Amino acid sequence: MLQNGPSKTADNWNHWTSIGEITSWSMRRYFAAMALVAPLAALPSVEAKEVRVYSGRHYNTDRAAYKKFSEETGIKVRLIEAAGISLVERLKREGKNSNADVILLVDAARINNAAKAGLLQSVFSKELQSNVPSRYRDPSNRWFGFTRRVRAIIVNPNVIDPKTIKTYSDLANPVLKGKLCLRKRKNVYNQSLVADQIIARGQSAASAWVKGMIKNVSQPYFGGDVSLIRAVGQGKCGVGLVNHYYLARMQAGASGKSDQKVTSDIKLVMPNPAHVNISAAGVAKSAKNKKEAIQFIEFISSPKGSQLIAGPTFEYPLNNLGTSKELKAFGKFTPDNVSISALGATQKTAIKAMAEAGWR
């Protein structure tokens, strides 16, 4: 399984997941023996380096990338996972006493909100500047993207002709009345999409677009992308909005043969241009291991690190379209000109526009 629930761990670091443990019984025996034949002052320091990571991601497969980082650097990764909102609230409570060195969050709004709350610190790294395109990092260097996801359109070709849908605007076409399915208004991915459209098209045009979409919705608003995809596959909806990787996983059989079968006919349409969101990392304001934290973010944002994390989850790495046959079948996409850093400031306006349109 690709997903696991948020870790229900205590605040004590001794209970957190430790990845890349580099101490061993053989090493301890070696240094004990050395102590018998060499003065204590001559022994080198063997204090293990570590980095403590708060992650709002929920994929077991991320840990393989963390293990690789530990193998290459000798830095042990200590990890706690929880929902993004929970992590941010926890950091606020802990303040300067927090044990976090690195914060990982998904979605532009969450990482921007963490930066705005003063939970991240600005860092400079030539490697990060090289790894992460400017559109996917904070202008003040408080956070850096390391994987990408597209808010894509999915279509059941037995209900809707995929060739009739090319952009997000097409979802407001009255011919789709009763055939469009959406997630609930509280979903942060849709909030970021609407914020993106407000910036790209202006508030008036974007609000009219949202109202047009809501007129086309017939189904109850869904709680998740997976249930929405199933509804499209079953023909209960003709078209829907989801993050691309949910469909890729289901079509690859990662969630079982039943989902693979129900999604086999679904077509994914990459809107032109497309709204691209990210997973991002930042150095915590309270970081005790700042140097190691920067090294960790440099690794996961590197071409190798980004692919190690994005590959198993069917996200897109920062600088290519991935390697799976499912992603290749989706084809290329052209990101719009809206920067990730601009989305957070528009989130409240987006939520208001959604509520006024009747998006439940």
Secondary structure per residue as TSV (DSSP state, phi and psi in degrees):
chain	resnum	aa	ss	phi	psi
A	1	M	-	360.0	142.5
A	2	L	-	-83.0	-26.1
A	3	Q	B	-109.9	150.5
A	4	N	-	-140.2	151.5
A	5	G	-	-70.4	167.1
A	6	P	-	-56.7	139.3
A	7	S	-	-67.5	131.9
A	8	K	-	-98.6	71.7
A	9	T	-	-106.5	156.8
A	10	A	-	-76.4	170.6
A	11	D	S	-71.3	-19.8
A	12	N	S	-69.0	128.4
A	13	W	G	-63.2	-22.9
A	14	N	G	-63.3	-17.1
A	15	H	G	-96.8	-2.3
A	16	W	S	-86.3	159.2
A	17	T	E	-67.0	128.8
A	18	S	E	-109.2	124.7
A	19	I	E	-119.4	133.8
A	20	G	S	79.0	36.5
A	21	E	-	-60.2	123.9
A	22	I	-	-106.7	-8.0
A	23	T	-	-80.9	153.3
A	24	S	-	-152.9	164.6
A	25	W	H	-64.2	-39.0
A	26	S	H	-63.8	-37.6
A	27	M	H	-66.9	-40.1
A	28	R	H	-64.9	-40.3
A	29	R	H	-63.8	-38.4
A	30	Y	H	-61.4	-48.4
A	31	F	H	-72.7	-28.2
A	32	A	H	-65.2	-41.7
A	33	A	H	-65.3	-40.7
A	34	M	H	-60.7	-34.3
A	35	A	H	-64.8	-24.2
A	36	L	H	-76.5	-22.2
A	37	V	H	-118.4	-2.1
A	38	A	S	-135.8	146.5
A	39	P	-	-58.8	145.0
A	40	L	G	-58.3	-37.5
A	41	A	G	-64.6	-22.3
A	42	A	G	-84.3	-12.8
A	43	L	S	-71.7	137.5
A	44	P	-	-73.0	153.3
A	45	S	-	-69.3	133.8
A	46	V	-	-119.6	22.3
A	47	E	-	-61.8	123.6
A	48	A	-	-72.5	136.0
A	49	K	-	-82.0	151.3
A	50	E	E	-150.5	162.5
A	51	V	E	-136.5	134.9
A	52	R	E	-106.7	120.9
A	53	V	E	-114.9	124.5
A	54	Y	E	-96.5	119.2
A	55	S	E	-120.1	129.0
A	56	G	-	-91.8	3.7
A	57	R	-	-85.6	159.0
A	58	H	-	-135.2	44.9
A	59	Y	B	-118.6	120.4
A	60	N	T	-58.3	-30.8
A	61	T	T	-66.6	-19.9
A	62	D	H	-58.9	-29.5
A	63	R	H	-66.9	-25.2
A	64	A	H	-64.6	-37.6
A	65	A	H	-68.0	-39.9
A	66	Y	H	-64.8	-38.8
A	67	K	H	-63.7	-40.9
A	68	K	H	-62.8	-40.8
A	69	F	H	-58.9	-45.0
A	70	S	H	-63.7	-40.4
A	71	E	H	-63.4	-37.1
A	72	E	H	-82.5	-25.3
A	73	T	H	-114.9	-19.1
A	74	G	-	78.3	7.4
A	75	I	-	-94.5	121.7
A	76	K	E	-77.1	137.4
A	77	V	E	-102.9	123.0
A	78	R	E	-107.5	129.8
A	79	L	E	-127.8	137.7
A	80	I	E	-131.4	137.3
A	81	E	E	-120.1	139.3
A	82	A	-	-162.4	170.6
A	83	A	-	-60.3	146.4
A	84	G	H	-54.4	-44.6
A	85	I	H	-62.7	-40.9
A	86	S	H	-62.5	-40.7
A	87	L	H	-64.5	-43.9
A	88	V	H	-62.1	-44.1
A	89	E	H	-64.8	-37.8
A	90	R	H	-63.1	-44.5
A	91	L	H	-61.6	-39.0
A	92	K	H	-62.9	-41.4
A	93	R	H	-66.5	-42.5
A	94	E	H	-71.7	-32.7
A	95	G	G	57.4	-137.4
A	96	K	G	-70.3	-11.1
A	97	N	G	-89.6	3.0
A	98	S	-	-64.0	146.2
A	99	N	-	-89.2	-4.0
A	100	A	-	-70.0	137.6
A	101	D	S	-105.7	-39.5
A	102	V	E	-128.3	141.2
A	103	I	E	-119.0	125.7
A	104	L	E	-112.3	127.1
A	105	L	E	-137.8	153.2
A	106	V	E	-106.2	142.8
A	107	D	S	87.3	139.7
A	108	A	H	-59.9	-41.1
A	109	A	H	-62.5	-42.7
A	110	R	H	-66.5	-44.9
A	111	I	H	-71.0	-35.5
A	112	N	H	-66.9	-39.0
A	113	N	H	-65.8	-37.4
A	114	A	H	-64.4	-40.8
A	115	A	H	-66.0	-43.3
A	116	K	H	-62.4	-32.6
A	117	A	T	-78.5	-0.7
A	118	G	T	78.8	22.6
A	119	L	-	-89.4	-10.4
A	120	L	E	-119.9	154.3
A	121	Q	E	-115.4	151.7
A	122	S	-	-76.5	133.5
A	123	V	-	-133.1	153.3
A	124	F	-	-119.2	130.4
A	125	S	-	-147.7	122.4
A	126	K	H	-60.4	-34.2
A	127	E	H	-66.8	-41.1
A	128	L	H	-67.1	-38.3
A	129	Q	H	-61.9	-35.1
A	130	S	H	-78.1	-40.9
A	131	N	H	-67.7	-40.6
A	132	V	S	-110.3	115.8
A	133	P	-	-56.0	148.2
A	134	S	G	-57.2	-32.5
A	135	R	G	-67.6	-18.8
A	136	Y	G	-109.3	19.2
A	137	R	B	-139.6	158.5
A	138	D	-	-71.3	134.1
A	139	P	T	-58.1	-25.8
A	140	S	T	-96.6	9.3
A	141	N	S	61.8	35.3
A	142	R	S	-94.0	-22.3
A	143	W	-	-147.4	157.1
A	144	F	E	-141.8	130.2
A	145	G	E	-70.1	153.1
A	146	F	E	-138.5	-14.2
A	147	T	E	-141.4	160.5
A	148	R	E	-124.4	152.5
A	149	R	E	-142.6	140.8
A	150	V	E	-103.9	132.7
A	151	R	E	-81.5	99.2
A	152	A	E	-105.7	168.1
A	153	I	E	-104.5	130.7
A	154	I	E	-113.9	146.1
A	155	V	E	-135.8	136.9
A	156	N	-	-90.0	110.9
A	157	P	T	-66.9	-13.3
A	158	N	T	-80.6	-10.8
A	159	V	T	-113.9	-42.5
A	160	I	S	-129.9	140.2
A	161	D	-	-76.5	114.5
A	162	P	G	-57.2	-26.0
A	163	K	G	-68.5	-15.1
A	164	T	G	-85.9	-4.8
A	165	I	-	-121.7	118.1
A	166	K	-	-126.2	-25.0
A	167	T	S	-136.6	168.9
A	168	Y	G	-60.7	-32.8
A	169	S	G	-57.8	-32.4
A	170	D	G	-65.0	-19.5
A	171	L	G	-71.3	-14.2
A	172	A	G	-94.1	1.3
A	173	N	-	-65.9	127.4
A	174	P	G	-57.3	-19.6
A	175	V	G	-66.0	-15.4
A	176	L	G	-93.1	8.0
A	177	K	T	-55.6	125.9
A	178	G	T	82.8	2.9
A	179	K	T	-120.6	-3.7
A	180	L	E	-98.1	136.1
A	181	C	E	-121.1	139.7
A	182	L	-	-135.7	157.5
A	183	R	B	-78.0	167.2
A	184	K	-	-63.5	156.7
A	185	R	T	-58.6	-32.4
A	186	K	T	-71.0	-10.8
A	187	N	-	-64.7	124.4
A	188	V	H	-68.9	-28.0
A	189	Y	H	-66.0	-41.1
A	190	N	H	-72.0	-34.2
A	191	Q	H	-60.6	-42.1
A	192	S	H	-68.1	-35.9
A	193	L	H	-62.9	-45.9
A	194	V	H	-65.0	-40.2
A	195	A	H	-59.5	-42.3
A	196	D	H	-58.4	-44.8
A	197	Q	H	-70.9	-31.9
A	198	I	H	-63.2	-43.6
A	199	I	H	-67.9	-42.4
A	200	A	H	-74.5	-35.5
A	201	R	H	-115.4	-12.7
A	202	G	-	96.5	151.1
A	203	Q	H	-64.5	-41.0
A	204	S	H	-62.6	-49.4
A	205	A	H	-66.5	-39.8
A	206	A	H	-67.2	-40.1
A	207	S	H	-63.9	-39.5
A	208	A	H	-64.6	-37.9
A	209	W	H	-63.6	-45.3
A	210	V	H	-61.0	-45.1
A	211	K	H	-61.6	-39.2
A	212	G	H	-63.3	-40.5
A	213	M	H	-63.9	-45.5
A	214	I	H	-62.0	-32.3
A	215	K	H	-65.1	-22.2
A	216	N	H	-91.8	-6.8
A	217	V	B	-81.2	130.8
A	218	S	-	-117.2	-32.2
A	219	Q	S	-79.9	159.4
A	220	P	-	-59.2	152.0
A	221	Y	-	-71.4	133.9
A	222	F	B	-83.9	152.1
A	223	G	S	-85.5	-16.3
A	224	G	S	-154.9	161.6
A	225	D	H	-66.9	-35.5
A	226	V	H	-64.2	-47.1
A	227	S	H	-65.4	-33.3
A	228	L	H	-67.1	-42.4
A	229	I	H	-61.7	-42.2
A	230	R	H	-60.2	-40.9
A	231	A	H	-64.1	-38.0
A	232	V	H	-66.9	-43.3
A	233	G	H	-62.5	-33.3
A	234	Q	T	-84.0	-3.7
A	235	G	T	83.1	6.7
A	236	K	S	-72.1	-25.6
A	237	C	-	-128.2	151.4
A	238	G	S	-92.5	-29.2
A	239	V	E	-152.9	151.2
A	240	G	E	-155.9	170.4
A	241	L	E	-113.5	124.4
A	242	V	E	-146.7	163.7
A	243	N	E	-74.0	136.3
A	244	H	H	-56.7	-36.0
A	245	Y	H	-70.3	-24.4
A	246	Y	H	-62.0	-45.3
A	247	L	H	-66.8	-41.3
A	248	A	H	-59.1	-44.2
A	249	R	H	-61.9	-45.2
A	250	M	H	-66.4	-40.5
A	251	Q	H	-70.0	-25.5
A	252	A	H	-80.8	-9.5
A	253	G	T	87.3	11.7
A	254	A	T	-65.9	-24.4
A	255	S	T	-109.5	16.4
A	256	G	-	112.3	161.5
A	257	K	H	-66.9	-31.1
A	258	S	H	-62.8	-47.5
A	259	D	H	-67.1	-36.4
A	260	Q	H	-61.8	-40.0
A	261	K	H	-70.1	-44.4
A	262	V	H	-69.7	-21.8
A	263	T	T	-100.7	-0.1
A	264	S	T	-60.6	-31.6
A	265	D	T	-93.9	-9.7
A	266	I	-	-66.0	136.4
A	267	K	E	-106.8	136.4
A	268	L	E	-100.6	130.6
A	269	V	E	-107.9	121.1
A	270	M	-	-84.1	109.8
A	271	P	-	-58.5	145.8
A	272	N	S	-121.1	106.5
A	273	P	S	-81.8	168.4
A	274	A	B	-108.9	146.3
A	275	H	-	-82.5	118.7
A	276	V	E	-110.5	128.0
A	277	N	E	-112.9	177.1
A	278	I	E	-141.4	164.2
A	279	S	E	-99.7	141.3
A	280	A	E	-139.2	158.0
A	281	A	E	-130.3	147.2
A	282	G	E	-143.6	157.7
A	283	V	E	-82.6	125.9
A	284	A	E	-63.4	145.1
A	285	K	T	-56.8	-33.0
A	286	S	T	-92.8	7.5
A	287	A	-	-52.3	125.1
A	288	K	S	-88.8	-21.6
A	289	N	-	-120.1	64.0
A	290	K	H	-63.0	-44.8
A	291	K	H	-59.7	-45.3
A	292	E	H	-68.2	-33.8
A	293	A	H	-63.3	-43.7
A	294	I	H	-64.2	-42.2
A	295	Q	H	-59.9	-40.4
A	296	F	H	-63.1	-46.1
A	297	I	H	-68.6	-36.2
A	298	E	H	-59.1	-40.0
A	299	F	H	-68.6	-49.8
A	300	I	H	-71.7	-17.5
A	301	S	H	-95.7	-6.2
A	302	S	S	-70.5	160.9
A	303	P	H	-52.9	-42.5
A	304	K	H	-69.9	-47.6
A	305	G	H	-65.4	-42.7
A	306	S	H	-61.6	-40.3
A	307	Q	H	-68.8	-38.7
A	308	L	H	-60.0	-37.8
A	309	I	H	-82.3	-44.6
A	310	A	H	-73.7	-33.2
A	311	G	H	-55.0	-57.8
A	312	P	H	-66.0	-23.4
A	313	T	H	-96.3	-4.1
A	314	F	T	66.3	22.5
A	315	E	-	-77.8	175.2
A	316	Y	B	-97.8	134.2
A	317	P	-	-62.7	172.7
A	318	L	S	-64.0	-37.2
A	319	N	S	-124.9	15.0
A	320	N	S	-153.9	-177.8
A	321	L	-	-100.8	17.2
A	322	G	-	80.0	-179.1
A	323	T	S	-121.8	-10.7
A	324	S	-	-73.6	152.9
A	325	K	H	-66.8	-29.1
A	326	E	H	-65.8	-46.1
A	327	L	H	-67.0	-38.1
A	328	K	H	-62.4	-36.4
A	329	A	H	-66.9	-29.4
A	330	F	H	-68.3	-25.9
A	331	G	-	84.7	-177.8
A	332	K	-	-77.8	162.1
A	333	F	-	-140.5	154.5
A	334	T	-	-112.6	111.1
A	335	P	B	-63.6	147.2
A	336	D	-	-74.8	-178.9
A	337	N	S	-93.2	13.0
A	338	V	-	-86.2	125.0
A	339	S	-	-78.6	151.0
A	340	I	H	-60.2	-37.7
A	341	S	H	-65.1	-24.1
A	342	A	H	-79.5	-19.0
A	343	L	H	-70.0	-40.0
A	344	G	H	-58.8	-39.4
A	345	A	H	-69.1	-17.1
A	346	T	H	-105.2	0.2
A	347	Q	H	-61.0	-45.2
A	348	K	H	-63.4	-39.3
A	349	T	H	-63.3	-39.0
A	350	A	H	-64.3	-45.7
A	351	I	H	-62.1	-39.7
A	352	K	H	-63.8	-43.6
A	353	A	H	-63.3	-38.4
A	354	M	H	-65.7	-43.9
A	355	A	H	-64.9	-42.8
A	356	E	H	-65.1	-27.1
A	357	A	T	-82.6	-9.8
A	358	G	T	92.7	15.2
A	359	W	-	-70.7	113.7
A	360	R	-	-92.2	360.0
